[in-house]
């Protein structure tokens, strides 16, 4: 390893810190006091930009150079005086001329780029650079920016700013820019800005970082962007208008960026404190509220594997940090020359289309020699207009010799380019329109990808914190806070697109947002990305959405904590078919709208699973069987105020519970399976008030609750409970001000357990009709104070029916229970009480009241053939009064509608009423009074007959029945 050791320190202020004549070697004894001193001084320089006044060896207390050194002498440690002095090593007698002549250096057979490392045996040995110190061929070489050399000054002016202040801000940008580029060009890969306060301004200039494999350590230096909304910036070249607050902006060449990372790889920014222009703005003109044209840091032009780390950035009008979707070179809005053809994958030749495929004309690849590209959307058509979002690409040499192809490549994924390729063409699947605009962009060199923003604080935000464009990028362990104007008492951005992280203006694939904190924001995360992962974040006090999703193919939202946000998770239009969203393991508390999952299209497949909802006011799912709510827990505390509404089509394995007082809640469900409802007063409602609805509960437990199937200005609703358990739970049904529709409740194969209630069912009607049927159920009563099965509130005469059939009612307390079927004091509201084929155990039954009590089941049996309902042959209807010589019942011999009412003149008819005329059944569709003379009846199914004030519709044939099953004498 012949040669010279590198100088121990590079230059600062154009002086050598340790002007040692190192012609051949440096001898260091095991004490290493000099090396320790060097380390201390190096640390001082990094922290403060200087060497504490020590810039020569002779200034050190442990170095004695009173005797002038001679040529080729080295520093030796003299134990007698405990200092380093110039001399010749005694072991060789003369000054060494190579490293291997030194007694404490063992050269061996060094490899390329080996370095000397000092070992515990007191020997310097040639070894490869250890892993983690910059790579074997890239040792860390630090350059501390020399401020005076580059025209950089510290200090921040105070308003009102003068031209000289702006010039200083501009020169600081220029100086740092030049220093970084000089350092990178001269082999330095770790560049440090001395700590201090610096002033920047918008001048049309940025600190442009265009060098790869470097780290710029701002060393906790603070930078302030100076600004004046009401006076013209000297760098503003606009000659018209007084909207000085719009510089920089669309009328002056576009937005302004303080730092740009352009087309770099493995380049890093760290330890920067930067305050934007918002602090200085006056907002005297309302137009300034809409300004979003000043930015902090931009990552663009396909930059990759870069980081922004440990930075505090605040008070920019646009984004504090922007990762856009811009590649190094793009092809957009070019003629495709589409034809209906396929491409032979073996030869690359055009062939007749075997299916629905289109091919493009041949294109020349960019001459810059890119080895990769991707396909993205154009404008706000994020995902292109390709039906399948896939394509094939075929490569050729300059002479059209075919090289090969990639098939079924997805948009936003890298596509490699063979080194010999000069031309290419595309194949589009499931496309037939040769005039179609594919709304696509070819991104050569790719959009920014595999970049990370981490451990940063972004705050005092006007519009945005970070724009998350590009692909495979990560934002993690950051804090986003205060987009409300409270910190600086400035007004907010005058549009709802305010956010911590945004993808409204950029797009990409497979981006990750994890382990961040968001608070005092408008929207936490607005994500529109082909695929996205949002994990382990904490959101609180967001006045709009914590998380809002749109324009995506797949999203996983998992293990987030959302507290006191107006909306927990929102779902906008997917813009893609078969979009999948998994929302799992999140804790959502004290939100007005825990989930607004109305995507306004039928594209989503949404699973809401294993989440905890506490004190939420509303959750709304789209009406779709592809939206599943499963294994979630919903809980309301005693502090919650309001009546929550939950809207789902399908619910399974969920728990709903109110702590403390029993709480009102509205369920807009279609199906609920294997769930529990505890301490709630459930009001059943339909998603639509204009159509009849059905709610089905299966294998669900209700405890200390009430469930109300109540009709009020909506259509007939049927609530069906099967295999359910009711513990001290009341079932209510009723009808208020809706005379033409009914509330129907059916409980089948279920169990009731009563220990505290005094009644089990309750009816409330001021009009119309309601019915509850209990079939094949068990009712176990342990409360000795239980009074009756049916209670009433407000009652219209003869409006409620309760039927109990094929069931068991058992008193499990001591002795026997005296049971009333219904509250006799309010029985005016009761039309029928039906009790058929039941078993009563340890119960004393009341007398059967004529005109109310029905001892058979009218739905399956009666004293005459059926008079209503649709029947098909050979359905049978039982005889409730069988006796010798009679019949078992009636059998349908002609399918149709059972009816025994004929037409009568001048009779009031309500909607839904039916009559039969000449074996045809007609139903009232517009109520009123019939005429004095019968109308002419049509016999075509669905035909309309106008009968003075009544409109009839033919609904079917009249069913015909015959007696069957003669019973012998």
GIHULIN-V100892 format. One record per backbone hydrogen bond with DSSP energy under -1.0 kcal/mol. NH is the residue of the N-H (numbers start at 1). CO is the residue of the C=O. E is the energy in kcal/mol with one decimal. If there is no record, write none. Layout:
BEGIN
NH CO E
NH CO E
END
This chain:
BEGIN
12 15 -1.3
15 12 -1.4
20 18 -2.9
22 20 -1.3
23 21 -1.1
32 29 -1.3
36 32 -2.0
37 33 -2.2
38 34 -2.6
39 35 -2.2
40 36 -2.1
41 37 -2.4
42 38 -2.6
43 39 -2.1
44 40 -2.0
45 41 -2.2
46 42 -2.1
47 43 -2.1
48 44 -2.4
49 45 -2.8
54 51 -2.2
59 56 -1.2
60 57 -1.9
63 60 -1.3
64 84 -3.7
73 70 -1.9
74 87 -2.7
76 85 -3.2
78 83 -3.3
82 78 -1.4
83 78 -1.4
84 62 -3.2
85 76 -2.7
87 74 -2.3
92 89 -1.2
93 89 -1.4
101 98 -1.5
102 99 -2.2
105 102 -1.3
106 124 -3.3
114 111 -2.0
115 127 -3.6
117 125 -2.6
119 123 -2.5
122 119 -1.8
124 104 -3.5
125 117 -2.5
126 106 -1.1
127 115 -3.0
133 130 -1.4
138 135 -1.6
143 190 -2.9
145 192 -3.1
147 145 -1.1
150 146 -1.6
152 147 -2.8
155 197 -3.0
165 162 -1.1
166 162 -1.5
167 163 -2.3
168 164 -2.1
169 165 -2.3
170 166 -2.6
171 167 -2.8
172 168 -2.1
173 169 -1.7
174 170 -2.4
175 171 -3.0
176 172 -2.5
177 173 -2.4
178 174 -2.8
179 175 -2.6
180 176 -2.5
181 177 -2.0
182 178 -2.7
183 179 -2.6
184 180 -2.5
185 181 -2.3
186 182 -1.3
187 184 -1.3
188 183 -2.3
189 141 -1.6
190 141 -1.9
191 215 -3.0
192 143 -3.0
193 217 -2.3
198 222 -3.1
200 224 -3.0
207 258 -2.9
208 206 -1.2
209 260 -3.6
213 265 -2.6
215 189 -1.9
216 268 -3.3
217 191 -3.1
218 270 -2.7
220 271 -2.3
221 218 -2.5
222 196 -2.3
223 273 -3.0
224 198 -2.3
225 275 -2.7
226 200 -2.6
236 233 -2.4
244 242 -2.3
246 243 -2.3
247 244 -1.5
252 249 -2.1
254 249 -2.6
256 293 -2.7
258 296 -1.0
259 296 -2.3
260 207 -2.5
261 298 -3.0
262 209 -2.3
263 300 -2.0
266 304 -2.0
268 214 -2.2
269 307 -2.4
270 216 -2.1
271 309 -1.4
273 221 -2.0
274 312 -2.9
275 223 -3.0
276 314 -3.2
278 315 -2.9
280 277 -1.4
288 285 -2.2
289 286 -1.6
291 288 -1.4
295 256 -2.5
296 319 -1.6
297 320 -2.0
298 259 -2.3
299 322 -3.4
300 261 -2.9
302 326 -1.8
303 300 -1.2
304 264 -2.6
305 449 -1.3
307 267 -1.4
308 452 -1.8
309 269 -2.9
310 454 -1.4
312 272 -2.8
313 457 -2.5
314 274 -2.2
315 459 -1.5
318 294 -3.1
320 465 -1.2
321 465 -2.0
322 297 -3.0
323 467 -2.6
324 299 -1.7
329 444 -1.6
331 442 -2.1
339 359 -2.0
341 339 -1.4
342 351 -3.6
344 349 -3.0
348 344 -3.5
351 342 -2.2
357 355 -1.3
358 428 -1.9
359 339 -2.5
360 426 -2.0
361 336 -2.7
363 424 -3.0
365 422 -3.0
369 366 -1.1
373 415 -2.0
374 443 -1.5
376 441 -2.9
378 381 -1.3
381 378 -2.0
382 380 -1.6
384 381 -1.4
385 438 -2.6
391 409 -1.6
392 427 -2.6
393 406 -2.7
394 425 -2.6
395 404 -2.8
396 423 -2.2
397 401 -2.8
400 397 -1.8
403 395 -2.7
404 395 -1.0
406 393 -2.4
409 391 -3.1
411 389 -1.9
412 375 -2.4
413 410 -1.2
415 373 -2.7
417 371 -2.6
421 418 -1.3
422 396 -2.7
423 396 -2.2
424 363 -2.2
425 394 -1.7
427 392 -2.5
428 358 -3.0
430 356 -1.3
431 356 -1.4
436 433 -1.5
441 376 -2.5
442 331 -2.6
443 374 -3.1
444 329 -2.8
445 372 -2.4
446 443 -1.0
449 303 -1.8
450 471 -1.6
452 306 -2.6
453 474 -2.4
454 308 -2.3
455 476 -1.3
457 311 -2.7
458 479 -3.2
459 313 -1.5
460 481 -1.1
461 482 -2.1
462 316 -1.2
464 318 -2.4
466 500 -2.4
467 321 -1.9
468 502 -2.7
469 323 -2.4
469 467 -1.0
470 507 -1.4
471 448 -2.2
472 509 -2.7
474 451 -2.7
475 512 -2.4
476 453 -2.5
477 514 -1.4
479 456 -2.7
480 517 -3.4
481 458 -2.2
482 519 -1.6
483 520 -2.9
489 485 -1.4
498 496 -2.1
499 463 -2.3
500 523 -1.0
500 524 -1.2
501 524 -2.0
502 466 -2.5
503 526 -1.3
511 531 -1.6
512 473 -2.5
513 533 -2.9
514 475 -2.4
515 535 -1.9
517 478 -2.6
518 538 -3.1
519 480 -2.1
520 540 -1.0
524 545 -2.4
525 546 -2.0
526 501 -3.1
527 548 -2.9
530 508 -2.5
532 554 -1.7
533 511 -2.3
534 556 -3.0
535 513 -2.3
536 558 -1.9
538 516 -2.8
539 561 -3.5
540 518 -2.2
541 563 -1.6
543 521 -2.4
544 522 -2.4
546 567 -2.3
547 568 -1.9
548 525 -2.6
549 570 -2.2
550 527 -1.9
551 573 -2.7
553 530 -2.8
554 530 -1.8
555 580 -2.2
556 532 -2.1
557 582 -3.1
558 534 -2.6
559 584 -1.9
561 537 -3.0
562 587 -3.5
563 539 -2.7
564 589 -2.3
566 542 -2.4
567 544 -2.4
568 593 -2.6
569 594 -1.4
570 547 -3.1
571 596 -2.3
572 549 -3.4
579 603 -1.2
580 553 -2.7
581 605 -2.4
582 555 -2.6
583 607 -2.8
584 557 -2.4
585 609 -1.4
587 560 -2.8
588 612 -3.1
589 562 -3.1
590 614 -2.5
593 566 -2.5
594 618 -2.1
596 569 -2.3
597 620 -2.8
605 579 -2.9
606 626 -1.6
607 581 -2.4
608 628 -3.2
609 583 -2.8
610 630 -1.2
612 586 -2.8
613 633 -3.2
614 588 -2.7
615 635 -2.9
617 591 -2.0
619 645 -1.9
620 595 -2.9
621 647 -2.5
622 597 -1.3
624 622 -1.4
627 624 -1.3
628 606 -3.0
629 650 -1.3
630 608 -2.9
631 652 -1.7
633 611 -2.6
634 655 -3.2
635 613 -2.9
636 657 -1.9
640 637 -1.0
645 617 -2.0
646 666 -2.6
647 619 -2.8
648 668 -1.6
651 671 -1.7
652 629 -2.5
653 673 -2.2
655 632 -2.1
656 676 -2.4
657 634 -2.3
658 678 -1.7
659 636 -3.5
663 679 -1.5
665 681 -2.3
666 644 -2.7
667 683 -2.0
668 646 -3.1
671 649 -2.1
672 696 -2.4
673 651 -2.7
674 698 -2.5
676 654 -2.0
677 701 -3.0
678 656 -3.0
679 703 -2.7
681 663 -3.4
682 706 -3.2
683 665 -3.1
684 708 -2.5
685 667 -2.3
693 716 -2.1
695 718 -2.7
696 670 -2.3
697 720 -3.4
698 672 -2.6
699 722 -2.1
701 675 -2.6
702 725 -3.1
703 677 -2.9
704 727 -2.5
706 680 -2.2
707 730 -2.6
708 682 -3.3
709 732 -2.8
710 708 -1.0
711 734 -2.2
717 742 -1.4
718 693 -2.3
719 744 -2.9
720 695 -3.2
721 746 -3.1
722 697 -2.7
723 748 -1.8
725 700 -2.2
726 751 -2.8
727 702 -3.8
728 753 -3.1
730 705 -1.9
731 760 -2.0
732 707 -3.4
733 762 -2.1
734 709 -1.7
735 764 -1.8
736 711 -2.9
741 738 -1.4
743 769 -1.1
744 717 -2.5
745 771 -2.7
746 719 -3.1
747 773 -2.8
748 721 -3.3
749 775 -1.9
751 724 -2.3
752 778 -2.9
753 726 -3.2
754 780 -2.9
760 789 -1.0
761 789 -2.9
762 731 -2.0
763 791 -2.4
764 733 -1.9
765 794 -2.8
766 735 -2.2
770 799 -2.1
771 743 -2.4
772 801 -2.1
773 745 -2.8
774 803 -3.4
775 747 -3.0
776 805 -1.8
778 750 -2.0
779 808 -3.0
780 752 -3.0
781 810 -3.0
782 754 -3.4
786 783 -1.6
787 758 -2.5
788 758 -1.5
789 820 -1.3
790 821 -1.3
791 761 -2.9
793 763 -2.1
798 828 -2.5
799 829 -1.7
800 829 -1.9
801 770 -1.8
802 832 -1.9
803 772 -3.0
804 834 -2.9
805 774 -3.1
806 836 -2.1
808 777 -2.6
809 839 -3.1
810 779 -3.1
811 841 -2.3
812 781 -3.2
817 842 -2.2
819 844 -2.4
820 787 -1.8
823 790 -1.7
826 823 -1.6
829 826 -1.6
830 827 -1.8
831 800 -3.6
832 800 -1.1
833 852 -2.7
834 802 -2.9
835 854 -2.6
836 804 -2.1
839 807 -2.5
841 809 -2.7
844 817 -3.2
852 849 -1.8
853 849 -3.1
854 833 -2.9
860 857 -1.9
861 857 -2.0
862 878 -2.1
871 896 -3.2
875 872 -2.9
877 890 -2.9
878 860 -2.8
879 888 -2.7
880 862 -3.1
885 967 -1.6
886 883 -2.6
888 964 -1.0
888 965 -1.2
889 964 -1.5
890 877 -3.0
891 962 -3.0
892 875 -3.1
893 960 -2.8
894 960 -1.4
896 871 -2.4
897 957 -2.8
898 869 -3.0
906 931 -1.7
909 928 -3.4
912 924 -2.2
913 910 -2.1
915 922 -2.2
916 901 -2.6
917 920 -2.8
920 917 -1.3
921 956 -3.1
922 915 -2.5
923 953 -2.5
924 913 -2.6
925 951 -2.8
926 951 -1.4
928 909 -2.0
930 907 -2.2
942 954 -2.0
943 940 -2.3
945 952 -2.7
947 950 -3.6
949 929 -1.9
950 947 -2.1
951 926 -2.1
952 945 -3.4
953 923 -2.1
954 943 -2.2
955 921 -2.4
956 921 -1.1
958 919 -2.2
959 897 -1.8
960 894 -1.6
962 891 -2.0
964 889 -2.4
967 886 -3.4
END
